[in-house]
Amino acid sequence: MSMGGWRYVATSVIGTSHEKTGGTCQDANDCQIYALPAGETVLAAAVADGAGSAVCGGEGAASACRALLRLISEHLDSGKTVEQVTRDKVGTWIATIQSLLEEEAKTASRERRDFACTILGLLVGEAHAACFQIGDGVIVLADSEEHAYGHVFWPDRGEYANTTHFVTEDDAVERLQFASINRRIVEAALLSDGLQTIALNYQQQIAHGPFFRGLFAPLRTAEEGCSAELSASLVAFLASPRVNEKTDDDKTLVLASRTHSDLATPAV
């Protein structure tokens, strides 16, 4: 199957704070390429971060990512397009994910809030993209004209410091951020909040260009699809001392590109 020029890597790496306490990684991700009957190729990606206060946050994050990609697949399989993904449609997806987490909680004799997690979602077609999220983390895109990295939504913080909103909350659909983008996106990154201090310039509230330029450069020369070699390199990079010195949280990063360039070394 043609990947439409897309090459990608996606990984979640445990943070040193969880390693020290014998915990597990509470981040999750999923990324798929879909070939539509009309010939269009669609990139779909999801990232979720389990709430630190939720005893099953990691399970919730994994379930949310799986459910979201399944719902996207059903949307595309029904003959609908990226352009037909609306805020209302995503709202129904969020409600479905909530119901699934509710059932998972009942099976485990727990409450839905025990599976609390954030969610980021992205669909990219030939000349259109749909982006949405609840909570923190960030989606960064570059289009075919400017080739500049820009965030779609600034990370959503809660009422108090170091808090955010979760897909399990009763008002999650009202908290949903959604954007429909009518231009050709050629590179995309989704990341959890563990990488925000590295990937974002908080003073100027912009994406940190050197971080993304360094990471995307080797991906542009890879074969189409998911690169096992670059995935291993990305895991090593995210688990390296240079990154762990700047963040002790779990770290998730999805990178996807359909452009080409010379090889470069990742830079923080």
N, C-alpha and C positions, 0 to 999 in steps of 0.2 A: 504493500500500500504506500502511495506517495504521502510524504509528511508535509507537503506544501512548502518545502524549504525550511521547515521548523526543526531546530535542534535545541535540546533542552537538558537541564540537570535540575534535580530537586532532592533536597535532603533535610533532615531534622537531626540536630546534634544536642546531646544533653549538656546542660550548663554545669560549671564547676560547683555551684551552690548545691545542686541536687546530687552530684557525685559524692560530695563530702558527707551528706546525710544518708547515703545509700538509697536515694530516690531514683526515679526513672524520668525519662524525657516526657514532658507533658505537651509537647508540640506535635503537630501532624501535618501532612501535606499529601496532595494528589495532583497529577498532571496527566492529561490525555490529549491525543490528536484524533480528530474525527474527520473522515472524508464524506462529504455530503453528496447525494446523488447528482446534484447539478454541477459537481466538479469543484466546489469550494471546499477548502480545508479550514477547520476551526480548531484553535488551541483553547483548551479549557484547563483552568488551574484553581486549586483551593489550598488555603493555608489556615490552620486553626491553632489556637494556643489555649490549653486548659488553664483555668483559673487556679492560682496557687493555693487558694483557700478551699478549693473543691477536692474532696477525697478521690473522686474519679474523673478529675479534669482531663487527664491524658486520654482516658477511654472516650470521654465526650468529644474531644478534639478529633480523634481518629474516626469516630462514628459520623461526626458532622461532615468531614471531608468526603468520606465514602458516599454518604447520602447526597451531598450536593452534586458530586460528579454523576451519580446515577440519575438525578433529576435533570441535569443538563443533557445527559445522553437521551433520556426519554423525550425531552423537548426537541432535540435535533432529529431523533428517529421518527418523530411524528410529522416531519416535513417542514417544521418551522425553522426560522433563521435567527442569527444573532441580532438582527435589526428588530425582531419581534420579542426580544427580551426586554421587558419593561420593569419599572419599579414594582408595579402591582404583581407581575409574574414572580419576581424574586421574593416578594412578600409571601406568596403562597408557598414557595420553596422553604422559606424560613419557618413558616407554620408547620410544614411537614416535618422538618428536621426537629422542631420542638416536640412534636408528637412521637417521633421515633425515640428521642432521648427520654421522654416520659415513660415509654414502654420499657426501655432498657433499664431505667431506674426502678420501675416496679418489679422487674424480674430479679433485680439485685437487692430488693427490699430497701431501696433508698429513695431520696427525693430528687426531682429533676435538677435542682440547683447543685446537687453533688456532682453533676456532669457538666458544669458551667464551662464555657469556652467562647473565645472570640471566633470570628469567621471572616475570611477574605475570599472573594470569588472574582474570576476573570474569564471572559470569553472574547476571543479575537478572531474575526473573520477576515475576508480579503480587504475590505475597506471600512470596517465597522467594528467597534468593540463595546462591550458592556462590562462595567466594573461595579462592585458593591462590597460593602463590609459593615460589620457591627463590631465595635470595639477598636482597640489599637492595632499596631502593625501598619504596614503601608504597601501600596501598589505604586510602582514606578514604571513609566512608559517612555519610549522614544518613538517618534513617527518618522516617516520616510522623507520628510521635508527638512525638519530642523535638526534631527539627530541629537537633540538635547534631552537629558533625563529630567523628567518632572513628575512629582507625586500627584496622584489623583485626589486623595483625601488626606488631610493632615490627621495623624493618629488621634482617635477619639478618647479623651480622658474623662473619668468620672467626676463626681462632685468633690472627692477628696484626693489628696496626693497619692500617686502610685495605684490608682484605681481606674477601672474602665467599665465598659458595658459588655454584656454577654448574650449569646443567642438564646439562652435559657430564660431570660428575664421576660416577664409578662408583657412589657412594652417594647420588646426587641424589634418588632416590625416598625414601630414609630421611630426607633433609633437608627434604622437602616439608612445608610448612605448609598446613593446610587448615581451613576453617571453613564450616559449613552454618548459614545464618541464617534463622530463621523469623519474619520480619516484613517489612513493606512498605518497601523502600528507595526513596527518592525522588531522592536525589542521590548521585553516585559520582565519585571521582577516583582515577586511577592515575598515579603519577609515578615517574620513575627517581631514582637517588640524587643526581643533580646538583641537585635541588631540595629535598633533605631539610633542609638547614640553614635554608631559608626557610619551608618548609611545616610543620616540626615544632618543638615546644618541647622541647628535649633535657633541660632541667632538670626539667621536670615529666613528661616522656615522654607528651605529648599532642599532638594536631593543633593547629596555630596557627589558631584560628578566624577572625581578621580576614583572613588570606590567602585562605581558601576562601570566606568570605562575599562578599568583593569580586569574586572571579573568577566565582562562580556567578550573581550578580545579573543581569548582562546576558544570560546564557544563558536565563534564565527567560522572557524576553520574545521570544525568537527563534521562528521557525517550526520545526515538527517536522523532524527529520532533522539532517543536518550543515550548519552555517551557514558558508558560504564567507567572509562578511564577518567573523564573529567568529573564524574560524580565522586569517585574516590579522592581525587585531588581537592574537591570542594569540601568533603568531610574533613580531610586533613587540615585544610585552611581554617575552617570554622572551629576546629578543636585545638588550634595552635596557640602557643603562649601569647603571641602578638594580639590575637583576638580576645583570649580569656583575660588578658590584663585590662581590657576595656569593658568587658561584660561577663558576669558570672551566671547569666540566665540561659535557659534553653534557647537555641538558635535555629530558625528554619529559613531556608532560602530556596526559592524557585527562580531559575533564570531561563528565558527562552528567547531565541534569536532567529531571524530569517535574513540576516545580512552577512556579508563576508568582509574580513580584514586580515591584517597580519597578526601573528601571535604576540601576545603581551602578557606580562606577569600581573597577577592580582595585587592590588594595592589598597591599604587601609588609610 
